[in-house]
Protein backbone atom coordinates (compact mmCIF):
# COMPACT_ATOMS: atom_id res chain seq x y z
CA UNK A 1 0.00 0.00 0.00
CA UNK A 2 1.27 3.51 -0.83
CA UNK A 3 2.11 5.94 1.93
CA UNK A 4 -0.28 8.77 2.76
CA UNK A 5 1.03 12.15 3.87
CA UNK A 6 -0.74 14.68 6.07
CA UNK A 7 0.18 18.02 7.57
CA UNK A 8 -0.13 17.29 11.28
CA UNK A 9 1.49 20.52 12.49
CA UNK A 10 1.40 24.01 11.01
CA UNK A 11 2.58 26.39 13.71
CA UNK A 12 3.34 30.05 12.99
CA UNK A 13 5.80 32.28 14.85
CA UNK A 14 4.17 35.71 14.88
CA UNK A 15 5.75 39.01 15.91
CA UNK A 16 5.76 42.70 15.13
CA UNK A 17 8.43 43.56 12.59
CA UNK A 18 9.41 46.55 10.43
CA UNK A 19 6.46 48.73 11.51
CA UNK A 20 3.99 45.89 10.77
CA UNK A 21 1.92 44.11 13.42
CA UNK A 22 1.33 40.35 13.61
CA UNK A 23 3.81 39.25 10.96
CA UNK A 24 4.31 35.51 10.48
CA UNK A 25 8.10 35.30 10.38
CA UNK A 26 8.50 31.50 10.61
CA UNK A 27 6.28 28.48 10.07
CA UNK A 28 6.83 25.05 11.60
CA UNK A 29 5.78 22.50 8.96
CA UNK A 30 5.22 19.01 10.38
CA UNK A 31 4.24 16.07 8.18
CA UNK A 32 3.13 12.57 9.16
CA UNK A 33 3.57 9.67 6.74
CA UNK A 34 1.44 6.54 7.24
CA UNK A 35 1.75 3.24 5.41
CA UNK A 36 -1.76 1.92 6.09
CA UNK A 37 -0.39 -0.94 8.24
CA UNK A 38 -0.28 1.03 11.49
CA UNK A 39 3.21 2.43 10.92
CA UNK A 40 3.81 6.15 10.76
CA UNK A 41 6.67 8.64 10.89
CA UNK A 42 6.78 12.35 11.63
CA UNK A 43 9.18 14.98 10.30
CA UNK A 44 9.19 18.74 10.68
CA UNK A 45 11.19 21.85 9.96
CA UNK A 46 11.01 25.53 10.83
CA UNK A 47 10.74 27.54 7.62
CA UNK A 48 11.77 31.21 7.70
CA UNK A 49 9.54 33.41 5.57
CA UNK A 50 10.78 36.35 3.52
CA UNK A 51 10.08 39.81 4.93
CA UNK A 52 6.63 40.90 3.80
CA UNK A 53 6.04 43.62 1.24
CA UNK A 54 4.22 46.35 3.22
CA UNK A 55 1.95 47.14 0.25
CA UNK A 56 0.59 43.57 0.12
CA UNK A 57 0.93 42.61 3.79
CA UNK A 58 -1.77 40.38 5.29
CA UNK A 59 -1.82 40.25 9.12
CA UNK A 60 -1.81 36.88 10.88
CA UNK A 61 -5.49 37.12 11.92
CA UNK A 62 -6.53 37.32 8.25
CA UNK A 63 -4.46 34.36 7.00
CA UNK A 64 -6.11 31.03 6.21
CA UNK A 65 -5.08 27.43 6.66
CA UNK A 66 -4.79 27.20 2.87
CA UNK A 67 -2.08 29.90 3.02
CA UNK A 68 -0.07 27.78 5.49
CA UNK A 69 -0.60 24.58 3.49
CA UNK A 70 0.61 26.27 0.30
CA UNK A 71 3.84 27.25 2.04
CA UNK A 72 4.20 23.82 3.69
CA UNK A 73 3.69 22.05 0.35
CA UNK A 74 6.44 24.17 -1.22
CA UNK A 75 8.76 23.39 1.72
CA UNK A 76 8.00 19.66 1.45
CA UNK A 77 8.76 19.70 -2.26
CA UNK A 78 12.02 21.62 -1.93
CA UNK A 79 13.23 19.68 1.14
CA UNK A 80 12.14 16.20 -0.02
CA UNK A 81 9.91 15.63 3.03
CA UNK A 82 7.92 12.80 1.52
CA UNK A 83 11.07 10.83 0.70
CA UNK A 84 12.56 11.44 4.16
CA UNK A 85 9.35 10.59 6.02
CA UNK A 86 8.95 7.39 4.00
CA UNK A 87 12.49 6.27 5.02
CA UNK A 88 12.07 7.11 8.73
CA UNK A 89 11.59 3.91 10.74
CA UNK A 90 8.61 3.81 13.10
CA UNK A 91 9.16 3.99 16.86
CA UNK A 92 8.97 0.70 18.71
CA UNK A 93 5.69 0.91 20.68
CA UNK A 94 6.96 -0.96 23.75
CA UNK A 95 9.79 1.57 24.37
CA UNK A 96 7.79 4.78 24.25
CA UNK A 97 4.37 5.80 25.44
CA UNK A 98 2.70 9.07 24.62
CA UNK A 99 -0.28 11.23 25.34
CA UNK A 100 -1.70 13.73 22.87
CA UNK A 101 -2.28 17.41 23.55
CA UNK A 102 -4.15 19.59 21.05
CA UNK A 103 -3.18 23.26 20.93
CA UNK A 104 -5.15 25.66 18.72
CA UNK A 105 -3.47 28.39 16.65
CA UNK A 106 -6.52 29.86 14.90
CA UNK A 107 -7.14 30.30 12.09
CA UNK A 108 -4.23 28.33 10.63
CA UNK A 109 -4.28 24.93 12.30
CA UNK A 110 -4.47 22.79 15.35
CA UNK A 111 -1.18 21.32 16.43
CA UNK A 112 -0.45 17.82 17.58
CA UNK A 113 2.25 17.49 20.20
CA UNK A 114 3.50 14.08 21.29
CA UNK A 115 4.93 13.86 24.78
CA UNK A 116 7.18 10.82 25.13
CA UNK A 117 8.20 9.30 28.43
CA UNK A 118 10.44 6.33 29.17
MDAnalysis code that builds the backbone (N, CA, C; Angstrom):
import MDAnalysis as mda
import numpy as np

u = mda.Universe.empty(354, n_residues=118, atom_resindex=np.repeat(np.arange(118), 3), trajectory=True)
u.add_TopologyAttr("name", ["N", "CA", "C"] * 118)
u.add_TopologyAttr("resid", np.arange(1, 119))
u.add_TopologyAttr("resname", ["UNK", "UNK", "UNK", "UNK", "UNK", "UNK", "UNK", "UNK", "UNK", "UNK", "UNK", "UNK", "UNK", "UNK", "UNK", "UNK", "UNK", "UNK", "UNK", "UNK", "UNK", "UNK", "UNK", "UNK", "UNK", "UNK", "UNK", "UNK", "UNK", "UNK", "UNK", "UNK", "UNK", "UNK", "UNK", "UNK", "UNK", "UNK", "UNK", "UNK", "UNK", "UNK", "UNK", "UNK", "UNK", "UNK", "UNK", "UNK", "UNK", "UNK", "UNK", "UNK", "UNK", "UNK", "UNK", "UNK", "UNK", "UNK", "UNK", "UNK", "UNK", "UNK", "UNK", "UNK", "UNK", "UNK", "UNK", "UNK", "UNK", "UNK", "UNK", "UNK", "UNK", "UNK", "UNK", "UNK", "UNK", "UNK", "UNK", "UNK", "UNK", "UNK", "UNK", "UNK", "UNK", "UNK", "UNK", "UNK", "UNK", "UNK", "UNK", "UNK", "UNK", "UNK", "UNK", "UNK", "UNK", "UNK", "UNK", "UNK", "UNK", "UNK", "UNK", "UNK", "UNK", "UNK", "UNK", "UNK", "UNK", "UNK", "UNK", "UNK", "UNK", "UNK", "UNK", "UNK", "UNK", "UNK"])
u.atoms.positions = np.array([
    [0.837, -1.171, 0.000],
    [0.000, 0.000, 0.000],
    [0.893, 1.250, 0.000],
    [0.499, 2.262, -0.740],
    [1.274, 3.508, -0.826],
    [1.128, 4.325, 0.458],
    [2.166, 5.063, 0.772],
    [2.109, 5.941, 1.933],
    [1.127, 7.083, 1.700],
    [0.520, 7.544, 2.799],
    [-0.283, 8.766, 2.761],
    [0.452, 9.804, 3.599],
    [0.319, 11.055, 3.219],
    [1.032, 12.149, 3.868],
    [0.033, 13.209, 4.294],
    [0.155, 13.658, 5.547],
    [-0.743, 14.680, 6.074],
    [0.050, 15.720, 6.844],
    [-0.394, 16.971, 6.741],
    [0.181, 18.023, 7.568],
    [-0.431, 17.890, 8.945],
    [0.357, 17.479, 9.929],
    [-0.133, 17.290, 11.281],
    [0.258, 18.447, 12.201],
    [1.096, 19.351, 11.697],
    [1.491, 20.516, 12.493],
    [1.831, 21.673, 11.558],
    [1.095, 22.759, 11.693],
    [1.396, 24.014, 11.006],
    [1.342, 25.087, 12.082],
    [2.513, 25.501, 12.554],
    [2.584, 26.391, 13.714],
    [3.358, 27.660, 13.357],
    [2.671, 28.811, 13.355],
    [3.341, 30.053, 12.992],
    [4.054, 30.702, 14.183],
    [5.148, 31.393, 13.894],
    [5.796, 32.280, 14.854],
    [5.438, 33.690, 14.395],
    [4.711, 34.404, 15.235],
    [4.167, 35.710, 14.876],
    [4.804, 36.773, 15.758],
    [5.228, 37.887, 15.129],
    [5.752, 39.011, 15.905],
    [5.607, 40.298, 15.108],
    [5.789, 41.402, 15.795],
    [5.764, 42.702, 15.129],
    [7.141, 42.948, 14.533],
    [7.154, 43.402, 13.285],
    [8.426, 43.561, 12.589],
    [8.314, 44.653, 11.532],
    [9.321, 45.513, 11.464],
    [9.409, 46.548, 10.428],
    [8.133, 47.377, 10.314],
    [7.654, 47.884, 11.446],
    [6.458, 48.726, 11.511],
    [5.182, 48.013, 11.087],
    [5.178, 46.694, 11.078],
    [3.989, 45.893, 10.772],
    [3.651, 45.050, 12.001],
    [2.367, 44.900, 12.287],
    [1.917, 44.105, 13.425],
    [1.496, 42.718, 12.979],
    [1.769, 41.736, 13.830],
    [1.328, 40.354, 13.614],
    [1.840, 39.759, 12.308],
    [3.151, 39.802, 12.146],
    [3.809, 39.251, 10.962],
    [4.197, 37.799, 11.252],
    [3.830, 36.882, 10.362],
    [4.308, 35.507, 10.475],
    [5.721, 35.485, 9.908],
    [6.700, 35.264, 10.796],
    [8.097, 35.299, 10.375],
    [8.663, 33.896, 10.132],
    [8.070, 32.893, 10.800],
    [8.496, 31.503, 10.612],
    [7.266, 30.610, 10.683],
    [7.359, 29.452, 10.052],
    [6.276, 28.484, 10.074],
    [6.861, 27.098, 10.294],
    [6.441, 26.438, 11.378],
    [6.830, 25.048, 11.596],
    [5.915, 24.193, 10.728],
    [6.513, 23.377, 9.875],
    [5.783, 22.499, 8.960],
    [6.067, 21.065, 9.382],
    [5.057, 20.388, 9.923],
    [5.216, 19.012, 10.382],
    [4.339, 18.062, 9.587],
    [4.951, 17.030, 9.029],
    [4.242, 16.072, 8.180],
    [4.310, 14.679, 8.800],
    [3.184, 13.959, 8.728],
    [3.126, 12.570, 9.156],
    [2.910, 11.691, 7.930],
    [3.731, 10.665, 7.799],
    [3.572, 9.667, 6.737],
    [3.030, 8.396, 7.383],
    [2.016, 7.788, 6.745],
    [1.436, 6.543, 7.241],
    [1.415, 5.523, 6.104],
    [1.697, 4.265, 6.461],
    [1.747, 3.244, 5.406],
    [0.481, 2.405, 5.309],
    [-0.522, 2.672, 6.134],
    [-1.763, 1.917, 6.090],
    [-1.721, 0.622, 6.886],
    [-0.552, 0.276, 7.430],
    [-0.389, -0.943, 8.238],
    [-0.147, -0.609, 9.707],
    [-0.475, 0.611, 10.100],
    [-0.279, 1.027, 11.485],
    [1.068, 1.654, 11.760],
    [1.906, 1.796, 10.748],
    [3.211, 2.433, 10.921],
    [3.133, 3.868, 10.436],
    [3.772, 4.751, 11.180],
    [3.810, 6.149, 10.760],
    [5.121, 6.778, 11.196],
    [5.452, 7.880, 10.559],
    [6.665, 8.636, 10.891],
    [6.339, 10.110, 10.779],
    [7.014, 10.906, 11.585],
    [6.782, 12.351, 11.630],
    [8.093, 13.072, 11.337],
    [8.021, 14.144, 10.573],
    [9.184, 14.978, 10.302],
    [8.706, 16.423, 10.268],
    [9.555, 17.333, 10.763],
    [9.189, 18.743, 10.681],
    [10.416, 19.615, 10.470],
    [10.147, 20.854, 10.130],
    [11.188, 21.852, 9.962],
    [10.598, 23.213, 10.278],
    [11.457, 24.150, 10.645],
    [11.010, 25.529, 10.832],
    [11.456, 26.313, 9.601],
    [10.489, 26.808, 8.866],
    [10.744, 27.536, 7.623],
    [10.685, 29.037, 7.909],
    [11.741, 29.755, 7.545],
    [11.769, 31.206, 7.699],
    [11.183, 31.851, 6.459],
    [10.202, 32.725, 6.676],
    [9.540, 33.406, 5.569],
    [10.280, 34.691, 5.220],
    [10.182, 35.082, 3.974],
    [10.776, 36.346, 3.525],
    [10.032, 37.505, 4.190],
    [10.732, 38.615, 4.368],
    [10.080, 39.805, 4.928],
    [8.926, 40.216, 4.022],
    [7.792, 40.567, 4.618],
    [6.632, 40.902, 3.797],
    [6.782, 42.248, 3.098],
    [6.139, 42.354, 1.958],
    [6.042, 43.622, 1.238],
    [4.943, 44.422, 1.921],
    [5.240, 45.575, 2.497],
    [4.224, 46.345, 3.220],
    [2.978, 46.658, 2.390],
    [3.110, 46.797, 1.071],
    [1.951, 47.142, 0.246],
    [0.984, 45.968, 0.076],
    [1.455, 44.729, 0.266],
    [0.592, 43.566, 0.119],
    [0.495, 42.738, 1.390],
    [0.871, 43.330, 2.520],
    [0.928, 42.608, 3.788],
    [-0.461, 42.171, 4.262],
    [-0.540, 40.918, 4.696],
    [-1.768, 40.375, 5.289],
    [-1.440, 39.990, 6.731],
    [-2.111, 40.598, 7.725],
    [-1.821, 40.247, 9.119],
    [-2.219, 38.813, 9.444],
    [-1.589, 38.252, 10.467],
    [-1.810, 36.876, 10.880],
    [-3.296, 36.543, 11.027],
    [-4.071, 37.398, 11.664],
    [-5.490, 37.125, 11.924],
    [-6.293, 36.923, 10.642],
    [-5.801, 37.435, 9.514],
    [-6.529, 37.321, 8.245],
    [-6.018, 36.187, 7.354],
    [-4.991, 35.461, 7.805],
    [-4.461, 34.356, 7.003],
    [-5.338, 33.121, 7.166],
    [-5.313, 32.253, 6.175],
    [-6.112, 31.030, 6.205],
    [-5.219, 29.804, 6.319],
    [-5.830, 28.675, 6.615],
    [-5.076, 27.428, 6.664],
    [-4.533, 27.100, 5.281],
    [-5.263, 27.443, 4.240],
    [-4.791, 27.199, 2.870],
    [-3.479, 27.923, 2.608],
    [-3.332, 29.130, 3.159],
    [-2.083, 29.896, 3.023],
    [-0.923, 29.087, 3.610],
    [-1.130, 28.556, 4.825],
    [-0.075, 27.782, 5.490],
    [0.230, 26.491, 4.730],
    [-0.804, 25.821, 4.226],
    [-0.605, 24.575, 3.492],
    [0.159, 24.825, 2.196],
    [-0.123, 25.932, 1.536],
    [0.608, 26.267, 0.304],
    [2.098, 26.413, 0.584],
    [2.425, 27.095, 1.669],
    [3.837, 27.251, 2.043],
    [4.429, 25.899, 2.432],
    [3.706, 25.132, 3.246],
    [4.200, 23.824, 3.688],
    [4.419, 22.883, 2.510],
    [3.515, 22.896, 1.533],
    [3.685, 22.055, 0.346],
    [4.957, 22.428, -0.417],
    [5.227, 23.725, -0.532],
    [6.444, 24.170, -1.223],
    [7.691, 23.736, -0.449],
    [7.635, 23.823, 0.887],
    [8.760, 23.395, 1.717],
    [8.977, 21.885, 1.563],
    [7.891, 21.116, 1.590],
    [7.998, 19.657, 1.450],
    [8.616, 19.283, 0.116],
    [8.223, 19.985, -0.926],
    [8.762, 19.700, -2.261],
    [10.253, 20.026, -2.323],
    [10.620, 21.205, -1.826],
    [12.022, 21.616, -1.929],
    [12.941, 20.827, -0.996],
    [12.415, 20.399, 0.163],
    [13.233, 19.677, 1.142],
    [13.122, 18.157, 1.033],
    [12.283, 17.643, 0.143],
    [12.136, 16.203, -0.018],
    [11.500, 15.514, 1.174],
    [10.547, 16.182, 1.829],
    [9.913, 15.627, 3.028],
    [9.301, 14.258, 2.808],
    [8.616, 14.073, 1.719],
    [7.919, 12.805, 1.517],
    [8.917, 11.652, 1.438],
    [10.038, 11.867, 0.785],
    [11.065, 10.828, 0.704],
    [11.666, 10.542, 2.076],
    [11.950, 11.595, 2.835],
    [12.559, 11.438, 4.156],
    [11.597, 10.752, 5.115],
    [10.330, 11.192, 5.123],
    [9.345, 10.586, 6.024],
    [9.129, 9.120, 5.689],
    [9.158, 8.787, 4.418],
    [8.954, 7.395, 3.999],
    [10.102, 6.500, 4.460],
    [11.318, 7.055, 4.609],
    [12.486, 6.268, 5.020],
    [12.666, 6.233, 6.534],
    [11.907, 7.050, 7.285],
    [12.070, 7.113, 8.733],
    [11.425, 5.890, 9.370],
    [12.185, 5.102, 10.129],
    [11.592, 3.907, 10.735],
    [10.611, 4.296, 11.840],
    [9.563, 3.509, 12.037],
    [8.614, 3.809, 13.105],
    [9.243, 3.557, 14.470],
    [8.718, 4.235, 15.492],
    [9.163, 3.989, 16.855],
    [8.648, 2.632, 17.312],
    [9.410, 1.967, 18.150],
    [8.966, 0.702, 18.715],
    [7.964, 1.003, 19.827],
    [6.731, 0.539, 19.722],
    [5.693, 0.909, 20.678],
    [5.991, 0.530, 22.117],
    [6.728, -0.544, 22.373],
    [6.964, -0.957, 23.754],
    [8.049, -0.128, 24.453],
    [8.765, 0.732, 23.746],
    [9.795, 1.566, 24.370],
    [9.208, 2.911, 24.801],
    [8.333, 3.470, 23.994],
    [7.786, 4.785, 24.253],
    [6.286, 4.706, 24.487],
    [5.816, 5.581, 25.338],
    [4.371, 5.796, 25.436],
    [4.142, 7.283, 25.230],
    [2.958, 7.652, 24.852],
    [2.698, 9.070, 24.618],
    [1.263, 9.414, 24.955],
    [1.064, 10.680, 25.227],
    [-0.280, 11.229, 25.339],
    [-0.351, 12.381, 24.351],
    [-1.530, 12.702, 23.886],
    [-1.700, 13.732, 22.875],
    [-2.306, 14.972, 23.497],
    [-1.780, 16.126, 23.100],
    [-2.281, 17.407, 23.554],
    [-2.581, 18.234, 22.316],
    [-3.804, 18.739, 22.185],
    [-4.145, 19.589, 21.052],
    [-4.038, 21.046, 21.475],
    [-3.346, 21.841, 20.676],
    [-3.178, 23.256, 20.925],
    [-3.674, 23.989, 19.699],
    [-4.585, 24.946, 19.859],
    [-5.146, 25.662, 18.720],
    [-4.343, 26.922, 18.422],
    [-4.090, 27.165, 17.149],
    [-3.475, 28.385, 16.653],
    [-4.380, 28.943, 15.569],
    [-5.576, 29.404, 15.925],
    [-6.520, 29.862, 14.897],
    [-5.939, 31.008, 14.101],
    [-6.281, 31.183, 12.861],
    [-7.136, 30.301, 12.093],
    [-6.344, 29.285, 11.296],
    [-5.039, 29.166, 11.505],
    [-4.228, 28.332, 10.632],
    [-4.410, 26.849, 10.906],
    [-4.253, 26.374, 12.122],
    [-4.283, 24.932, 12.297],
    [-4.334, 24.567, 13.759],
    [-4.705, 23.343, 14.019],
    [-4.473, 22.786, 15.347],
    [-3.153, 22.043, 15.275],
    [-2.492, 21.969, 16.386],
    [-1.181, 21.325, 16.434],
    [-1.286, 20.045, 17.229],
    [-0.497, 19.084, 16.875],
    [-0.452, 17.822, 17.576],
    [0.931, 17.698, 18.180],
    [0.968, 17.589, 19.502],
    [2.246, 17.491, 20.198],
    [2.294, 16.139, 20.888],
    [3.337, 15.374, 20.636],
    [3.498, 14.080, 21.285],
    [4.485, 14.245, 22.450],
    [4.074, 13.826, 23.611],
    [4.931, 13.861, 24.780],
    [5.372, 12.430, 25.039],
    [6.668, 12.175, 24.969],
    [7.182, 10.817, 25.130],
    [7.885, 10.669, 26.463],
    [7.591, 9.601, 27.142],
    [8.204, 9.298, 28.426],
    [8.774, 7.899, 28.388],
    [9.879, 7.693, 29.066],
    [10.436, 6.327, 29.168],
    [9.752, 5.604, 30.289],
])
